[in-house]
Structures are given as C-alpha cells and as structure tokens.
Amino acid sequence: MDDETTTDSRGPLYPARLPTFHRIPPPATVASLVRWFWIPEWHLAPGRTSRQHLISYPACNVVVEPDLVGISGPTTRASHRDLDGDGWAVGALLHPAAVRAFVDDPATVRDAYVPLDLPDLQGRVVACMQGAESGEERRAAAVDAFTDWLVESVPPPGGEALLANRMAQVIDGDVEMLRVGEVADEVGVSVRTLQRLARRYVGVTPAAMIRRRRLQEAAARLRAEPDTDLAGLAAELGYADQAHLAGEFRRALDFTPSSYRRAPG
C-alpha cells in the first residue's frame, strides 16, 4: 500500500501544530466501512506538551493506541488533546455503515471517548507500529492489519447501512445542500427516514451534520485565506449573514472567525 495522504484537510484547527500526521485512503475491501485511516506520530522533548485542537467530522472513529482501543463519538463542539513524550495512534474514520458494529447507539458516545475490548485488533496494530520497518512501511503494515481485522470482524453492510453512507456523502460532499429536505430528496427518502438513519448510524441529526460541514468549510477557508471577506464567506456557505457565521463559531468553538484567522498556526 502506498502511504498517500487524502486531499481533505478539514478537521484540525491549527494544522501547523500537528505532529507527523498521515491520512491514508482505505483499501477497496473496506471502502464502505472506512472513510480513511489516520496516523499521528509524535516525539516531544521532556516537559513539552502539544495541544491539538479539532473540529471533528460528525462521525465515529475507532482508535488503536499502544495501551487501548477506543471509539470516539460524533462531537457537537470543538475538542482537543494534549500530547507529550513519544507516541502514536492508528485511527479509522468510520462511515455510518460501520458504526453499529462497535456501538448499538452512537448517541451514547457523543462527545466521548469510550474504551473498546478488542485485544486482537490492538495486538495486530501494535505489533506493526512497533516493528523495525521504516515509517512508511510500518504505517502501511498497520493499516493492512486494521483492514484485515475489519474484513474478518465486521459483516458487509446491508441496504439501510449503505443508505446511511449515501446520506453522509451527500451532506459532506455538496456545499449547496443547506436544508434537510434537500438532502432527503437527493438520497431519495423522506425527511423522517433521513432523521432515523442519522439517529441509528451517526448519533447526531442531519441538521447538525450540515452545520458541522459548513463550520469546517468556513474554518478551512479562513485558515487558507485569512483576508477572506467574512460577509462574502457567510453568504457563500449559506449563513443568513456575517453575524450568523460568527454566532456558529462562538457556539461551537468559543471564539470568533476574526480571532481564529489572527491566531498563529
């Protein structure tokens, strides 16, 4: 497997502060289960801490670390993690179709990180990440091990689960999708069915998924183009006005668009 990164840079609020970080597309065998694998590795001097700020996707991640496996649920606000010492993690950003293989109700892990009892998965990935190969070979082996475990352990998704994948794809992939009814029409289901799919396979509402995508888009644009006109950006992303955009930033991130684009990193 090639250690290639995806082109999607949304998620981290301050990418320059990240440790070594790779996003690796999934093999075809698990493409309906995993959006991508992600692997950070860090080596920090004694006494130094690196705080990683995120505005996560409205989705679940299964994460293998040296001493545990956990599931990180969908978030409703920005989050952070403090890194120190030496470490790594191997995560899988799950498509909705995979979520119920790990948790019956994704709402129960909303804004939480919950341990999973998966020693076989942990053992396989840890063995790869602690191997003597080069960094690229080690990461490729870890992704292969994670993939093999998924193929063995998670049944192929059925029709409803794949419909949930389609819902997430439409919401995340089309910036013009601003209303739940528009998403339902594009997916070919009723609004009530769309809401049920989101409840069963995502853990937040379709409206919350749309809001998160817009907020990620806004943050990415402000980071890439700090001089972007805020009123124009708000209109482009479907906010009622600049004040609406600023309010969404404050509610989810605790700071304004203006302060974010002035922040280093």
N, C-alpha and C positions, 0 to 999 in steps of 0.2 A: 504493500500500500504506500502511495506517495503521501508525505507529510505536507499536505497543502492546506492552506487556510481558506475559509469561506470569505466571500466579499462583504458579508453583513457585519458592520461594526457597531451596531446598536447594542445597548446593554451597559457597558462600562461608562460611567460619567466622566472619568478622567483617565483615558487610555494611556497617557504618558506615564502614569504612576503604576501601571501594571507590571508584575514580574514577567518573565518569559511566558508567553501565552500563545496557545495554538488552538484553532478551531478546525476540526477535521471532518469533512463530509462522511456520512455513513456508507458502508458497502451496500450494494443493492439488496442484499438479503435482509437488511433491517431498515430499509428506507421508509417503510410505512410505520416504523416504531420510533425512530430517532431522527431528529432534525439535523443535529450534528453532535460530535463528541468535542469536548473542550478539555485542555490540559494546561494548567499553570504549573510552573516550577519556580521556586524562589530560594535564594541563598542570601540571607541578610546578616550583617555584622552583629555581634553580640550587643544587646541593648537597643537595637534599632527595630522599629515597627513600621510596617507599611499598611496603611488603611486603604482598602479597596471599596469604592462607592459604586453601587449598581442601581440601575433601574431595569429590573429583570423583565423577561418576557412573561406574559400571562400563561404560564405553563409549569410543569413539574420537571425537576432534574433529579436523576439518580447519580449520586456522587460516591466514588470509591476513594478513601483516604488511607494512609498507612495503618490506622488503628480502628477504622469503622467504615461502614457503608450507610449512607443516609439518603432520605428523599427530602428535597427542598420543594415546598409547595408554591403555588402561584402567590405573588405578592400584590399588595394594594398600596404600597408605599416604597420609597427608596430604601435600600438596605446597605449594610457594609460589613466587611470582615477585616479584622486586624491580623496581619501575617507577621511572624517573627521566625528567627532561626532558619533552618533548612526544611523544605517541604515540597509536596506536590499533591495534586488531586487529579483524578480522571473522571470527568462528568459526562453524562448523556442528557442533552436537552430532549425531552420526550415529546413526540407527537401525542395528541389526545388519545389516539387509539391504544397506546401502550400503558396509559396511566393506571387503569383498573387492574393490571397485572401486579401492581405494587401497593395500591391502596383502594379500598372499596369506595370511599367518598373523598374526592380530592379537596373538598371544602374543609375537611378535618386537618389538613396540613397547610392551610392557607397561612401565609406569613410565618411559617415554622420550618424547622429543620429537624426531622424525626429519624432516629436510627432504624435501620432495617437489619433483620437477622439473615444475612446472605453470606455465610462464610466461604462458600465455594467461589462466588464471584470475587469476593475480596482476595482470596488466596491466589486466584489466577492473575488478577491485575497487579497485585503487589509483587508477585514473582517477576513479572515483566518489567515493572518500573524500577525494581532493584537489581536488574540484570546488568551485565557488564558491557552491553552494546552501546553504540553511540546514541546520542539523544534522539535522533530521528528514528533509528531502529527500535529503540526502547518504546517510544510513543506508538509506533506502528504496531508493535507486538501487543501493547496494552489494549489498543483499540480492537485488534483482532481477537484477543481473549475476551473482551467485553462483548463483542459481536457474537462469538461462538456461544457464550453463555446465554445471550438473548435468544438466539435461534433454538437452543435446546430447552429453554425455560418458559418462553412467552409464546402462547399459541398465535398463529396468524390472525390478524384482526378480521372480524366479520363486517357485515354491511353497515350496521349502525356506527361502529367504531370508525370505519373509513369515512362515513358521512361527517363525523366529528372532525376528522382530519381536514376534510374539504371546507368545513366552516372556518377552521383556524387559518387555512390557506387563503381563503377569500378575504378574511378580516385583515390578515397581516400583509397580504401582497398587493392590495389595491387601495391606494391612498384616497380614492374617491368614495370609498364605502364609509359613509358617515352615520348611517341610520341602521338600526337592527332590521327593519323591514326590508331595506335594500339587500342586506346580506342574506336574509331568508329567501328572497326572490332569486338571488344568484345561485344559492345552494339548491333551490327547488323544494323547500319545505315551508311549513307555516312558522310564524313567529314563535308560537308555543313550542313547536318541536325544536326549533333552534335553541330556545332557552333551556329545554330539557337536555339537549346534547351538551350544552355548556356546563350545566349543573353536574351531569354524570361524568364528564370526561375532562373538564378543565378546572372547575371549582370556583370560577367567577362568572359573572353574567356576560352575555355578548356585548352589552354596552360598555362594561368595564374593559373588555378586550379591545374595543375600538379606542377608548380613551387612552389606554396604555400605548397602543401603537402610535397614536398621534403625539403623545408626550415623548416617546422615544425619537420619533422623527424630528420633533422640534429641538430636542437636545442635540441630536446629531448635526442638524443644520447650524445651530448656534456654535457648536464646537468647531465645525469645519469653516464656517463663515461668520466670524464674530461681529462683522459690521452689518449683518443682515438686518433689514428694516423689520422691527417687531410687528408692526401693524400689517405689513405685507405678508409676513410669515404666518401670522394668525389667520388671515383671510385665505391663504393658500392651503392651510391644513384644516379649514372648516370650522375654526373658532368664530364665535359671534363677533369678537373684536379683540384688541390687544389686552384689555382688562380680563377677558375670559381666559386667554392664554396664561396671563400672569397668575390668575387665581388657581388654575390647574397646577402650575408649577409649585405654588406655595403649599397647596393641599397635599401633593404627593411627595415633594422634595424638600419642603421647608425653606426654600429660597426662591428668588425671583429670576426670570430669564436674564435680566440685566446683570445681576450679581453672578450668575453662572458663567456668562460669557466673559466676565472680567477675571474669573478665577484662573490661576495657573494650572497647567496640566490637563 
